[in-house]
Amino acid sequence: MSTNDLANASQSGAELAALLAQAVKGYDIRGLVGVHLNETIVEALGAAFVDVIAAAGGAPVMIGHDMRPSSPAFAAAFARGAQRRGADVVLVGLCSTDLSYYASGQFQAPAAMFTASHNPAEYNGIKLSRPGAQALSLDTGLAAIRDLASTYLVDGIPAVDQPGSYEERDLTAEYAAKLRSMVELSSSRPLKVVIDAGNGMGGLSVPAVLGTAAGLPALPLEIVPLYFELDGTFPNHEANPLDPKNLVDLQAAVLEHGADLGIAFDGDADRCFFVDERGEAVSPSAVSAIVAEREIARARREHPDQPVTVLHNLISSRVVSERIAAAGATAVRTPVGHSLIKAEMARTGAVFGGEHSAHYYYRDFWGADNGMLTAMHLLSALGATAKPLSEFAAEYTPYASSGEINSTVADVPAALARVEADLGDTVEIDRLDGVTFTGKTPAGEPFWWANVRASNTEPLLRLNVEAADVATMERVRDRLLALIRAAG
């Protein structure tokens, strides 16, 4: 029993179940180690996962984990719970979340990945998949797993006559080979790239996929590594590239080494962010547009007569849908959210999906998101042009964006009502996710749109504005922020 579990030994099953309930989110499980998650709770979750998705007697449950100090013990506890309910277990060990999706998809097996992604060191969590890397959300099984695990915490986990087996298997090399087969990089012009793994799982996957650590041929890439040492205490900076302060070291290293670009991965390496040769951040919407064009072209080559669909969430830049349409494909706008876009990938058969949060989804990767595959696409695209990344990316960044701005408000509905009343009939409105206002601009005047969404967990409103030029964006941004933040 671990120190955390000794500390929790005096808590009743009902108390542990109440803590677990706080850790179960919309599409994953995440909480404080030793508070919301301990080995007892995780073992109950392993047992409940097997029962809810009927994993006993079927394909083995694939279990991976990141480099956080608590992750190996949690993975082992989950395996015990799964075996106690009759499921065979394959521990794939240290891996990125992308690799856990590969394990689930390639072997048509359920999977559990222990990670808290970009969250600080005191957190951990679990991303669960049905066979084929199908996401679980509260509506598609996660709530049932939570409820059954709570029952097991109170009443104990029932034994089965034949517990499941256990084996360990390293899938890193075959995962790396899979990605190399999906994106051609060997013919790229030589590129120097600084990669910041943030002491996360990119430190394992980058040398395997982009280097020779998995026995693959060398690529025309000179990689300058930053923080490749696996360390779940994150001694250098948080593994959250969405926060600009965590890109500072990468930006400095790109300039110091005269690199062509920089890439930053988050803690579990399922998201990646880019900076150009000047150290300037590249918009995730630009990345979505670049990869969309590549995936559309590939789909056209393979199946010339089949229609092609690409997804983008509603706060992505207008350039994404424009580029999709110009390439002859259908753009489908989606709400914001990992599980939502995965469901739309399955429903529409889309070849690719991009979120402005830097999650990128691929039909040929079982509809799952993959940060490394996205990095390979951008490297391949840049390697096929003589242009620097700043010039290349500028072609996909024609509009001015505010970025996401959060405002704490006492009364969310009242703030939304103020915005709608003030804009009146000068805008078109849709309510796909929050409220999107599109200005009814006369011919020749700059276009603009703004989305205002409420947080699911906090008294916040999130504002995103895009316009044809900086002056229009700033005017709309400031007007809406004043309305949102007005007292009363």
C-alpha positions as CSV (number, residue, x, y, z in Angstrom):
1,M,0.0,0.0,0.0
2,S,1.4,3.4,-1.0
3,T,1.8,6.4,1.4
4,N,-1.2,8.0,-0.2
5,D,-3.3,5.0,0.4
6,L,-2.1,4.7,4.0
7,A,-3.3,8.2,4.5
8,N,-6.7,7.4,3.1
9,A,-7.1,4.0,4.9
10,S,-9.3,5.5,7.5
11,Q,-11.8,6.8,4.9
12,S,-14.9,4.8,4.3
13,G,-16.0,3.5,0.9
14,A,-18.7,6.1,0.8
15,E,-16.2,8.9,1.4
16,L,-13.9,7.6,-1.3
17,A,-16.8,7.3,-3.7
18,A,-17.6,11.0,-3.0
19,L,-14.0,12.0,-3.8
20,L,-14.1,9.9,-7.0
21,A,-17.2,11.7,-8.2
22,Q,-15.3,15.0,-8.1
23,A,-12.6,13.5,-10.3
24,V,-14.9,12.3,-13.1
25,K,-15.1,15.0,-15.7
26,G,-17.0,15.2,-19.0
27,Y,-14.7,12.9,-21.0
28,D,-11.9,11.8,-18.6
29,I,-11.0,11.3,-15.0
30,R,-8.7,13.8,-13.3
31,G,-7.9,14.9,-9.8
32,L,-5.4,15.4,-7.0
33,V,-3.2,12.4,-6.2
34,G,-4.0,11.2,-2.7
35,V,-7.2,13.1,-2.5
36,H,-9.5,12.3,-5.5
37,L,-7.3,9.4,-6.8
38,N,-5.5,6.7,-4.8
39,E,-4.8,3.0,-5.5
40,T,-8.0,1.8,-3.9
41,I,-10.1,4.1,-6.0
42,V,-8.2,3.3,-9.2
43,E,-8.5,-0.5,-8.6
44,A,-12.3,-0.1,-8.3
45,L,-12.2,1.9,-11.5
46,G,-10.4,-0.9,-13.3
47,A,-13.0,-3.4,-12.2
48,A,-15.9,-1.2,-13.2
49,F,-14.3,-0.4,-16.6
50,V,-14.2,-4.1,-17.4
51,D,-17.8,-4.6,-16.4
52,V,-19.3,-1.6,-18.1
53,I,-17.6,-2.2,-21.5
54,A,-17.9,-6.1,-21.1
55,A,-14.1,-6.5,-21.5
56,A,-13.9,-9.9,-19.7
57,G,-13.2,-12.7,-22.1
58,G,-12.5,-10.3,-25.0
59,A,-9.5,-8.4,-26.3
60,P,-7.0,-7.6,-23.5
61,V,-7.2,-4.2,-21.7
62,M,-4.2,-2.1,-22.8
63,I,-2.8,0.0,-20.0
64,G,-0.3,2.8,-20.5
65,H,1.0,5.6,-18.3
66,D,3.0,8.8,-18.4
67,M,6.1,9.8,-16.3
68,R,4.2,11.2,-13.2
69,P,5.5,9.6,-10.0
70,S,2.1,8.1,-9.2
71,S,1.4,6.7,-12.7
72,P,3.1,3.3,-12.5
73,A,1.4,2.4,-9.2
74,F,-2.0,3.6,-10.5
75,A,-1.5,1.6,-13.7
76,A,-0.7,-1.5,-11.7
77,A,-3.8,-0.9,-9.4
78,F,-6.1,-0.5,-12.5
79,A,-4.6,-3.8,-13.8
80,R,-5.4,-5.6,-10.6
81,G,-9.0,-4.4,-10.7
82,A,-9.4,-5.4,-14.3
83,Q,-7.9,-8.8,-13.7
84,R,-10.2,-9.3,-10.6
85,R,-13.2,-9.0,-12.9
86,G,-11.8,-11.5,-15.4
87,A,-10.1,-9.3,-18.1
88,D,-6.7,-10.0,-19.5
89,V,-4.3,-7.1,-19.2
90,V,-1.4,-5.9,-21.4
91,L,0.7,-3.2,-19.7
92,V,2.3,-1.1,-22.4
93,G,4.1,1.0,-19.8
94,L,5.6,4.4,-20.4
95,C,3.9,5.9,-23.5
96,S,2.3,9.0,-24.9
97,T,-1.5,9.2,-25.1
98,D,-1.2,8.9,-28.8
99,L,0.4,5.5,-28.3
100,S,-2.4,4.3,-26.1
101,Y,-4.8,5.2,-28.9
102,Y,-2.6,3.2,-31.3
103,A,-2.8,0.2,-28.9
104,S,-6.6,0.5,-28.7
105,G,-7.0,1.0,-32.4
106,Q,-4.5,-1.5,-33.8
107,F,-5.6,-4.3,-31.5
108,Q,-9.3,-3.4,-31.3
109,A,-8.9,-3.4,-27.5
110,P,-10.1,-1.2,-24.7
111,A,-7.5,1.0,-23.2
112,A,-6.6,3.1,-20.2
113,M,-4.0,5.9,-20.2
114,F,-2.8,7.3,-16.9
115,T,-2.0,11.0,-17.3
116,A,-3.1,14.4,-16.3
117,S,-1.9,15.8,-19.6
118,H,-0.8,19.5,-19.1
119,N,-1.9,19.7,-15.4
120,P,0.7,20.3,-12.6
121,A,2.6,17.5,-10.9
122,E,0.1,17.0,-8.0
123,Y,-2.6,15.8,-10.5
124,N,-3.1,12.6,-12.3
125,G,-6.0,11.1,-14.3
126,I,-7.2,8.4,-16.7
127,K,-8.2,8.6,-20.4
128,L,-10.4,5.6,-21.2
129,S,-11.1,4.2,-24.6
130,R,-13.4,1.5,-26.0
131,P,-12.0,-0.8,-28.6
132,G,-10.9,1.1,-31.7
133,A,-9.8,4.2,-29.7
134,Q,-13.5,5.2,-29.3
135,A,-13.7,8.0,-26.7
136,L,-15.7,7.6,-23.5
137,S,-17.7,10.5,-22.1
138,L,-20.3,10.8,-19.3
139,D,-23.0,10.0,-21.8
140,T,-21.3,7.0,-23.3
141,G,-20.1,5.0,-20.4
142,L,-18.0,7.1,-18.1
143,A,-20.9,7.9,-15.7
144,A,-21.8,4.2,-15.5
145,I,-18.1,3.4,-14.7
146,R,-18.1,6.1,-12.0
147,D,-21.3,4.7,-10.4
148,L,-20.2,1.1,-10.5
149,A,-16.8,1.9,-9.1
150,S,-18.5,3.8,-6.3
151,T,-20.5,0.7,-5.5
152,Y,-17.3,-1.4,-5.5
153,L,-15.7,1.1,-3.1
154,V,-18.6,0.6,-0.7
155,D,-19.3,-3.1,-1.1
156,G,-16.0,-4.5,-2.4
157,I,-15.1,-5.9,-5.8
158,P,-16.7,-9.3,-6.5
159,A,-14.3,-12.0,-7.4
160,V,-14.6,-14.2,-10.5
161,D,-13.8,-17.8,-10.9
162,Q,-11.0,-17.1,-13.4
163,P,-9.1,-13.9,-13.0
164,G,-7.5,-12.4,-16.1
165,S,-3.9,-12.8,-17.2
166,Y,-1.1,-10.2,-17.2
167,E,1.7,-9.4,-19.6
168,E,4.0,-6.5,-20.4
169,R,4.6,-5.3,-24.0
170,D,6.5,-2.4,-25.5
171,L,4.7,-1.0,-28.6
172,T,7.0,2.0,-29.1
173,A,8.8,0.6,-32.2
174,E,5.6,-0.5,-34.1
175,Y,3.9,2.8,-33.2
176,A,6.8,4.7,-34.6
177,A,6.7,2.6,-37.8
178,K,3.0,3.3,-38.1
179,L,3.4,7.0,-38.0
180,R,6.4,6.9,-40.4
181,S,4.1,5.1,-42.9
182,M,1.5,7.9,-42.7
183,V,3.7,10.9,-43.4
184,E,6.6,11.0,-45.8
185,L,9.6,12.9,-44.3
186,S,12.6,11.3,-45.9
187,S,12.5,13.6,-49.0
188,S,12.2,16.8,-46.9
189,R,14.8,19.5,-47.2
190,P,17.1,19.4,-44.2
191,L,15.5,21.2,-41.2
192,K,16.8,22.2,-37.8
193,V,14.1,21.9,-35.2
194,V,14.1,22.7,-31.5
195,I,11.7,20.4,-29.6
196,D,10.6,21.1,-26.1
197,A,9.2,18.0,-24.5
198,G,8.6,19.8,-21.2
199,N,9.9,16.7,-19.3
200,G,6.9,14.9,-20.6
201,M,6.3,11.9,-22.9
202,G,7.6,13.7,-25.9
203,G,11.0,12.9,-24.5
204,L,10.3,9.2,-25.3
205,S,8.2,9.5,-28.5
206,V,10.3,12.1,-30.4
207,P,13.5,10.0,-30.4
208,A,11.5,7.0,-31.5
209,V,9.4,8.6,-34.3
210,L,11.6,11.4,-35.5
211,G,14.9,9.9,-34.6
212,T,16.5,6.5,-34.7
213,A,15.8,5.2,-31.2
214,A,13.2,2.7,-32.5
215,G,15.5,1.4,-35.2
216,L,14.1,3.5,-38.0
217,P,16.2,5.2,-40.7
218,A,17.5,8.7,-39.9
219,L,15.4,11.6,-41.3
220,P,16.8,14.9,-42.6
221,L,16.1,16.6,-39.3
222,E,18.6,18.0,-36.9
223,I,16.8,17.9,-33.5
224,V,17.9,20.2,-30.7
225,P,16.3,18.7,-27.6
226,L,14.9,20.7,-24.7
227,Y,13.8,18.9,-21.5
228,F,13.7,15.4,-22.9
229,E,14.3,13.9,-19.4
230,L,11.1,12.2,-18.2
231,D,10.2,13.9,-14.9
232,G,6.7,14.2,-13.7
233,T,7.6,16.9,-11.3
234,F,8.1,19.3,-14.2
235,P,11.3,21.0,-12.9
236,N,11.7,23.4,-15.8
237,H,8.2,24.6,-16.6
238,E,4.6,23.2,-16.8
239,A,4.1,21.0,-19.8
240,N,1.3,23.3,-21.0
241,P,2.3,25.1,-24.2
242,L,-1.1,26.8,-24.4
243,D,0.2,29.2,-21.8
244,P,2.7,31.6,-23.5
245,K,5.1,31.6,-20.5
246,N,5.8,28.0,-21.1
247,L,7.1,28.7,-24.7
248,V,9.7,31.2,-23.6
249,D,12.6,28.7,-23.4
250,L,11.6,27.2,-26.8
251,Q,11.5,30.6,-28.4
252,A,14.9,31.5,-27.0
253,A,16.4,28.2,-28.2
254,V,15.1,28.6,-31.7
255,L,16.8,32.0,-32.0
256,E,20.0,30.8,-30.3
257,H,20.4,27.8,-32.6
258,G,19.2,29.5,-35.8
259,A,16.5,26.8,-36.1
260,D,13.9,26.6,-38.8
261,L,11.1,26.1,-36.2
262,G,10.3,25.0,-32.7
263,I,7.8,22.4,-31.5
264,A,6.4,22.1,-27.9
265,F,4.5,19.1,-26.7
266,D,2.3,19.0,-23.7
267,G,2.8,16.4,-20.9
268,D,1.2,13.4,-22.5
269,A,2.4,14.5,-26.0
270,D,-1.1,14.4,-27.6
271,R,-0.9,18.2,-28.4
272,C,1.8,20.1,-30.1
273,F,2.4,23.9,-30.6
274,F,4.8,25.5,-33.1
275,V,6.9,28.6,-33.3
276,D,8.5,29.9,-36.4
277,E,12.2,30.8,-37.1
278,R,11.7,34.2,-35.4
279,G,10.3,32.6,-32.3
280,E,6.8,33.7,-33.0
281,A,3.9,31.4,-32.3
282,V,2.1,29.8,-35.2
283,S,-1.7,29.8,-34.8
284,P,-3.3,26.4,-34.3
285,S,-5.9,27.4,-36.9
286,A,-3.1,27.9,-39.4
287,V,-1.9,24.4,-38.5
288,S,-5.4,23.0,-39.0
289,A,-5.7,24.6,-42.4
290,I,-2.3,23.3,-43.5
291,V,-2.9,19.7,-42.4
292,A,-6.5,19.8,-43.8
293,E,-5.2,20.6,-47.2
294,R,-2.7,17.7,-47.0
295,E,-5.3,15.2,-45.7
296,I,-7.8,16.3,-48.4
297,A,-5.1,15.8,-51.1
298,R,-4.2,12.4,-49.8
299,A,-7.9,11.3,-49.7
300,R,-8.4,12.6,-53.3
301,R,-5.4,10.6,-54.5
302,E,-6.6,7.4,-52.8
303,H,-10.3,7.7,-53.6
304,P,-10.8,10.4,-56.4
305,D,-14.6,10.0,-56.6
306,Q,-15.5,10.0,-52.9
307,P,-16.6,13.2,-51.1
308,V,-14.3,14.5,-48.4
309,T,-15.3,16.0,-45.1
310,V,-13.1,18.0,-42.6
311,L,-14.2,19.2,-39.2
312,H,-13.2,22.4,-37.4
313,N,-14.5,23.8,-34.1
314,L,-16.4,27.0,-34.1
315,I,-13.6,29.2,-32.7
316,S,-11.2,28.2,-35.4
317,S,-10.3,31.0,-37.8
318,R,-12.5,31.5,-40.9
319,V,-9.4,30.7,-43.0
320,V,-9.8,27.0,-42.0
321,S,-13.2,26.6,-43.6
322,E,-12.1,28.7,-46.6
323,R,-9.1,26.5,-47.3
324,I,-11.2,23.3,-46.9
325,A,-13.8,24.6,-49.4
326,A,-11.1,25.8,-51.8
327,A,-9.6,22.2,-51.7
328,G,-13.0,20.8,-52.8
329,A,-14.0,19.3,-49.5
330,T,-16.9,19.9,-47.1
331,A,-16.2,21.9,-43.9
332,V,-18.3,20.9,-40.9
333,R,-18.4,23.3,-37.9
334,T,-18.5,21.6,-34.5
335,P,-18.8,22.7,-30.8
336,V,-15.6,23.0,-28.8
337,G,-14.6,19.8,-27.0
338,H,-12.5,16.7,-27.4
339,S,-15.3,14.1,-27.0
340,L,-17.7,16.1,-29.2
341,I,-15.4,16.3,-32.2
342,K,-14.4,12.6,-31.8
343,A,-18.1,11.7,-32.0
344,E,-18.5,13.9,-35.1
345,M,-15.4,12.3,-36.7
346,A,-17.2,8.9,-36.4
347,R,-20.5,10.2,-37.5
348,T,-19.3,12.1,-40.6
349,G,-16.4,9.9,-41.7
350,A,-14.2,13.1,-41.8
351,V,-10.6,12.6,-42.9
352,F,-9.4,15.2,-40.4
353,G,-10.6,17.4,-37.6
354,G,-8.9,20.5,-36.1
355,E,-9.5,22.3,-32.8
356,H,-8.1,25.7,-32.0
357,S,-6.9,24.2,-28.7
358,A,-4.3,22.3,-30.8
359,H,-6.0,18.9,-30.8
360,Y,-5.9,17.4,-34.3
361,Y,-7.8,14.2,-35.3
362,Y,-7.2,11.7,-38.1
363,R,-9.6,9.3,-39.7
364,D,-6.7,6.9,-40.5
365,F,-5.7,7.0,-36.8
366,W,-9.1,5.7,-35.7
367,G,-10.5,9.2,-35.5
368,A,-8.2,9.9,-32.5
369,D,-6.1,13.0,-31.9
370,N,-2.3,12.7,-32.4
371,G,0.2,15.5,-31.7
372,M,3.2,13.7,-33.2
373,L,1.4,13.0,-36.5
374,T,0.6,16.7,-36.7
375,A,4.2,17.6,-36.0
376,M,5.2,15.3,-38.9
377,H,2.7,16.9,-41.2
378,L,4.0,20.4,-40.5
379,L,7.6,19.3,-40.9
380,S,6.7,17.6,-44.2
381,A,4.9,20.7,-45.5
382,L,7.7,23.1,-44.5
383,G,10.3,20.7,-45.9
384,A,8.6,20.8,-49.3
385,T,8.9,24.6,-49.6
386,A,11.9,26.9,-49.6
387,K,10.0,29.5,-47.6
388,P,10.7,30.1,-43.9
389,L,7.9,29.1,-41.6
390,S,7.0,32.7,-40.8
391,E,6.2,33.3,-44.5
392,F,4.6,30.0,-45.1
393,A,2.3,30.3,-42.0
394,A,1.4,33.9,-42.9
395,E,-0.5,32.6,-46.0
396,Y,-2.8,30.7,-43.5
397,T,-3.1,33.6,-41.1
398,P,-4.9,36.4,-43.1
399,Y,-7.2,37.6,-40.3
400,A,-6.8,39.3,-36.9
401,S,-7.7,37.2,-33.8
402,S,-8.2,38.2,-30.2
403,G,-7.4,34.8,-28.8
404,E,-9.6,33.5,-26.0
405,I,-10.3,36.0,-23.2
406,N,-11.8,34.9,-20.0
407,S,-14.0,37.2,-17.8
408,T,-15.3,36.3,-14.4
409,V,-18.9,37.4,-14.1
410,A,-21.4,37.3,-11.3
411,D,-24.4,36.5,-13.6
412,V,-23.6,34.7,-16.8
413,P,-27.1,34.8,-18.4
414,A,-27.4,38.5,-17.6
415,A,-24.0,39.3,-19.2
416,L,-25.0,37.4,-22.4
417,A,-28.3,39.2,-22.5
418,R,-26.5,42.6,-22.3
419,V,-24.4,41.6,-25.3
420,E,-27.4,40.4,-27.4
421,A,-29.5,43.5,-26.5
422,D,-26.7,45.9,-27.4
423,L,-25.9,44.3,-30.8
424,G,-29.6,44.0,-31.7
425,D,-30.3,43.4,-35.3
426,T,-26.8,44.3,-36.5
427,V,-25.7,40.7,-36.2
428,E,-26.6,37.2,-37.1
429,I,-26.8,34.8,-34.2
430,D,-26.3,31.1,-33.8
431,R,-26.2,29.0,-30.7
432,L,-24.2,25.9,-31.7
433,D,-21.9,26.4,-28.6
434,G,-22.6,29.5,-26.6
435,V,-23.6,32.4,-28.8
436,T,-21.8,33.3,-32.0
437,F,-22.4,36.8,-33.3
438,T,-21.6,37.6,-37.0
439,G,-21.6,41.2,-38.0
440,K,-24.0,42.1,-40.8
441,T,-21.4,44.1,-42.6
442,P,-22.3,46.0,-45.8
443,A,-20.3,45.1,-48.9
444,G,-16.8,46.4,-48.7
445,E,-16.7,46.7,-44.9
446,P,-14.5,44.4,-42.8
447,F,-16.1,41.2,-41.6
448,W,-16.1,40.1,-38.0
449,W,-17.5,37.4,-35.8
450,A,-17.4,36.8,-32.0
451,N,-18.2,33.7,-29.9
452,V,-19.2,34.0,-26.2
453,R,-19.3,30.7,-24.3
454,A,-19.9,30.0,-20.6
455,S,-17.5,27.7,-18.7
456,N,-19.0,24.5,-17.6
457,T,-17.2,24.6,-14.2
458,E,-16.6,28.3,-13.3
459,P,-18.5,31.6,-13.4
460,L,-16.6,32.6,-16.6
461,L,-17.5,33.8,-20.0
462,R,-15.0,33.0,-22.8
463,L,-14.7,35.5,-25.7
464,N,-13.1,34.9,-29.1
465,V,-13.2,37.6,-31.8
466,E,-11.9,37.4,-35.3
467,A,-12.0,40.2,-38.0
468,A,-10.7,41.1,-41.3
469,D,-8.2,43.5,-39.8
470,V,-6.7,44.4,-36.4
471,A,-8.7,47.7,-35.9
472,T,-12.0,46.0,-36.5
473,M,-11.1,43.1,-34.2
474,E,-10.0,45.4,-31.4
475,R,-13.1,47.6,-31.7
476,V,-15.4,44.6,-31.4
477,R,-13.3,43.0,-28.7
478,D,-13.4,46.1,-26.5
479,R,-17.1,46.7,-27.0
480,L,-18.0,43.1,-26.1
481,L,-15.6,43.0,-23.1
482,A,-17.2,46.2,-21.7
483,L,-20.6,44.7,-22.0
484,I,-19.6,41.4,-20.5
485,R,-17.8,43.0,-17.5
486,A,-20.4,45.7,-16.9
487,A,-21.8,45.7,-13.3
488,G,-25.4,44.9,-12.8
